[in-house]
Amino acid sequence: MSADAKPKGIAILGSTGSIGCNTLRVVESLGSERFRVVALGAGRNVEVLADQIATHLPPLVSVDSEAAAHDLRARLFARDVDLPRIVIGEAGLIEVATHAQADCVVSATVGAVGFVPTLRALEAGKRVALANKETLVMAGELMTRAARASGAELLPVDSEHNALHQCLRGEKSAEVRRIILTASGGPFRTKTRAQMQESTVSEALRHPTWNMGAKITIDSATLMNKGLEVIEAHWLFGFLPDQIDIVVHPESVVHSMIELVDGSVMAQMGVTDMRHAIQYALTYPDRQPSGLPPLDLNALSALHFEPPDTVRFPCIALAYRALREGGTLPAAMNAANEEAVQAFIEERITLTDIPQVIEAVMDRHQTQPATELTTILEADRSARSAAADEIRKATKPASLLA
Ligand SMILES: NC(=O)c1ccc[n+]([C@@H]2O[C@H](COP(=O)([O-])OP(=O)(O)OC[C@H]3O[C@@H](n4cnc5c(N)ncnc54)[C@H](OP(=O)(O)O)[C@@H]3O)[C@@H](O)[C@H]2O)c1
C-alpha cells in the first residue's frame, strides 16, 4: 500500500448481525490506514450498535424505527459519544448503501429487507461484498444487470461462493465442467424424517460446524440454504443448473470445488471462520495476512463426502425447480421460505412443514418475467400472503397441542 493511499470507506448493512460483527473485526485487524467505517445499518440491536459507533465513529447510521433511534441517541449521549446522523427504515438502509464515501458495501442484513438497498449500492457503482444471498435469489437478473451497467463489482462473502471465486480465478469458464457446492448437512444429516418432524427449534438452531444467525441456521437444517446457494451461484458465475452440484461434507473444511473439462478438481479449504471470506471480499484482488489460525491438516483425521438426501431434504429440489423455471418463482420461493422459517421459530409449524408450505406457495404462484423491481416486489408480497394461508392450514389448533 503506498504511503499516500487513502483508507477505503466501508458501509455495512446488518452491522449488528453475525456477518456484520465479523466484518468489523476484520476491519479492526486490517487497520485504520486501510479501511474506515463510514456508515452502519442495523435493525433493533442498539446496544451492540452503540458499541460499534463508539469504536468506529461512522458519520451515518440507520436503525429500523424511530423508537430504536431514540434509544440509540440516549445511549450515545450517556456515553458522551458524538452523535452520527441517524436515519430510519428502508430509506435509511439505502442511504447507508449509497453513502458517498463508501467504496465497499457489505450486504449482511438477513432476508428480503436488504434487497433494494443492495440493488441501489450496485446501481451506484459500489463494490458489494455480498453475504445476503436472498437478494440474488429474489432478483439475480436485475442485480447482475445493475452491476454490469454501473461497473460495480459483486464479490461473494458466502463461504462456498467465496471458495468458488477463488478456484475460478484465472480459469476460462468454457474449461469449467461444473461447480460443486459443499454442504455440512446440518444438524439433521443423520436423523430420520420422523425425528426431523419432532425436532425442536433449539435442536434445529444447533449447527454442527458454523456459528451463524437464526434464519440461515434453520435454512441449513432444511438444506434450503444450499438451495438458495445453487441459485446464488448461477447468478454470480453464470453456470447452468445442470452444472451446479451439491456434495455433503460434514467437516466443512473444503468450502467448495470446481471440476475442469480435463477432470481436474480444484478445492478451496480453510478453517470454519467467516472472517476469511469477508477479508477476501474486502481486499480483493490483493491478499493480506489475516491473523487467523491456519488450517491444521495434521489434526484432520478424515474428510467425508456423500450425496445429499433429496427425499428427506425436499428444499433442494424446490430450489432447482425455481432456478429452472426462473422469472419471479425464485422470489416467491424465497418469500415463502422466510415466512415458513419465521413460523417454525415461533413454534407455529414443524420443521418438516417448511418445505410443504414453500411447495404449496410455488404451485400457486403465477410466474412473471423478473426484469422489473415492481414485479419482483409484488411476487414477494403475494408469496408472503399465500405463505400465511398455508401456514395457517399447517398450524395445529391450540386445543390439539399437548
Ligand atoms: N452468519 C454467517 O456465517 C453467514 C454465512 C454466509 C451467508 N450469510 C448470510 O448473511 C446474511 C446475514 O446473516 P447473519 O447470520 O449475519 O444474520 P443475523 O446474525 O441474524 O444478522 C442480521 C442482521 O440484519 C439486521 N436486520 C434484520 N432485520 C432488519 C431490518 N428490518 N432493518 C435493518 N436491519 C435488519 C439485523 O439487525 P438487528 O440485529 O440490529 O435487529 C442484523 O444486523 C444472511 O443473508 C445469511 O444467509 C451468513
PDBQT file of the ligand as one rigid body, heavy atoms in Angstrom, charges set to zero:
ROOT
HETATM    1  N1  LIG A 501     -23.679 -15.888   9.550  1.00  0.00    +0.000 N 
HETATM    2  C1  LIG A 501     -22.943 -16.489   8.617  1.00  0.00    +0.000 C 
HETATM    3  O1  LIG A 501     -21.930 -17.115   8.910  1.00  0.00    +0.000 OA
HETATM    4  C2  LIG A 501     -23.361 -16.396   7.161  1.00  0.00    +0.000 A 
HETATM    5  C3  LIG A 501     -22.656 -17.122   6.217  1.00  0.00    +0.000 A 
HETATM    6  C4  LIG A 501     -22.999 -16.992   4.882  1.00  0.00    +0.000 A 
HETATM    7  C5  LIG A 501     -24.040 -16.165   4.496  1.00  0.00    +0.000 A 
HETATM    8  N2  LIG A 501     -24.745 -15.492   5.441  1.00  0.00    +0.000 N 
HETATM    9  C6  LIG A 501     -25.862 -14.637   5.024  1.00  0.00    +0.000 C 
HETATM   10  O2  LIG A 501     -25.620 -13.322   5.517  1.00  0.00    +0.000 OA
HETATM   11  C7  LIG A 501     -26.849 -12.700   5.868  1.00  0.00    +0.000 C 
HETATM   12  C8  LIG A 501     -26.777 -12.275   7.329  1.00  0.00    +0.000 C 
HETATM   13  O3  LIG A 501     -26.681 -13.432   8.132  1.00  0.00    +0.000 OA
HETATM   14  P1  LIG A 501     -26.328 -13.352   9.675  1.00  0.00    +0.000 P 
HETATM   15  O4  LIG A 501     -26.123 -14.749  10.117  1.00  0.00    +0.000 OA
HETATM   16  O5  LIG A 501     -25.256 -12.340   9.908  1.00  0.00    +0.000 OA
HETATM   17  O6  LIG A 501     -27.732 -12.816  10.252  1.00  0.00    +0.000 OA
HETATM   18  P2  LIG A 501     -28.043 -12.212  11.684  1.00  0.00    +0.000 P 
HETATM   19  O7  LIG A 501     -26.968 -12.532  12.649  1.00  0.00    +0.000 OA
HETATM   20  O8  LIG A 501     -29.431 -12.603  12.002  1.00  0.00    +0.000 OA
HETATM   21  O9  LIG A 501     -27.982 -10.627  11.411  1.00  0.00    +0.000 OA
HETATM   22  C9  LIG A 501     -28.942  -9.987  10.613  1.00  0.00    +0.000 C 
HETATM   23  C10 LIG A 501     -28.661  -8.505  10.535  1.00  0.00    +0.000 C 
HETATM   24  O10 LIG A 501     -29.721  -7.893   9.778  1.00  0.00    +0.000 OA
HETATM   25  C11 LIG A 501     -30.267  -6.821  10.550  1.00  0.00    +0.000 C 
HETATM   26  N3  LIG A 501     -31.683  -6.662  10.251  1.00  0.00    +0.000 N 
HETATM   27  C12 LIG A 501     -32.662  -7.598  10.369  1.00  0.00    +0.000 A 
HETATM   28  N4  LIG A 501     -33.853  -7.036  10.045  1.00  0.00    +0.000 NA
HETATM   29  C13 LIG A 501     -33.604  -5.734   9.741  1.00  0.00    +0.000 A 
HETATM   30  C14 LIG A 501     -34.410  -4.640   9.350  1.00  0.00    +0.000 A 
HETATM   31  N5  LIG A 501     -35.737  -4.767   9.203  1.00  0.00    +0.000 N 
HETATM   32  N6  LIG A 501     -33.813  -3.443   9.113  1.00  0.00    +0.000 NA
HETATM   33  C15 LIG A 501     -32.465  -3.311   9.254  1.00  0.00    +0.000 A 
HETATM   34  N7  LIG A 501     -31.651  -4.315   9.613  1.00  0.00    +0.000 NA
HETATM   35  C16 LIG A 501     -32.216  -5.512   9.860  1.00  0.00    +0.000 A 
HETATM   36  C17 LIG A 501     -30.058  -7.237  11.989  1.00  0.00    +0.000 C 
HETATM   37  O11 LIG A 501     -30.169  -6.093  12.816  1.00  0.00    +0.000 OA
HETATM   38  P3  LIG A 501     -30.536  -6.168  14.410  1.00  0.00    +0.000 P 
HETATM   39  O12 LIG A 501     -29.883  -7.396  14.936  1.00  0.00    +0.000 OA
HETATM   40  O13 LIG A 501     -29.923  -4.886  14.894  1.00  0.00    +0.000 OA
HETATM   41  O14 LIG A 501     -32.023  -6.167  14.514  1.00  0.00    +0.000 OA
HETATM   42  C18 LIG A 501     -28.644  -7.812  11.904  1.00  0.00    +0.000 C 
HETATM   43  O15 LIG A 501     -27.723  -6.755  11.870  1.00  0.00    +0.000 OA
HETATM   44  C19 LIG A 501     -27.961 -13.724   5.574  1.00  0.00    +0.000 C 
HETATM   45  O16 LIG A 501     -28.478 -13.477   4.289  1.00  0.00    +0.000 OA
HETATM   46  C20 LIG A 501     -27.221 -15.049   5.575  1.00  0.00    +0.000 C 
HETATM   47  O17 LIG A 501     -27.837 -16.011   4.734  1.00  0.00    +0.000 OA
HETATM   48  C21 LIG A 501     -24.432 -15.585   6.764  1.00  0.00    +0.000 A 
ENDROOT
TORSDOF 0
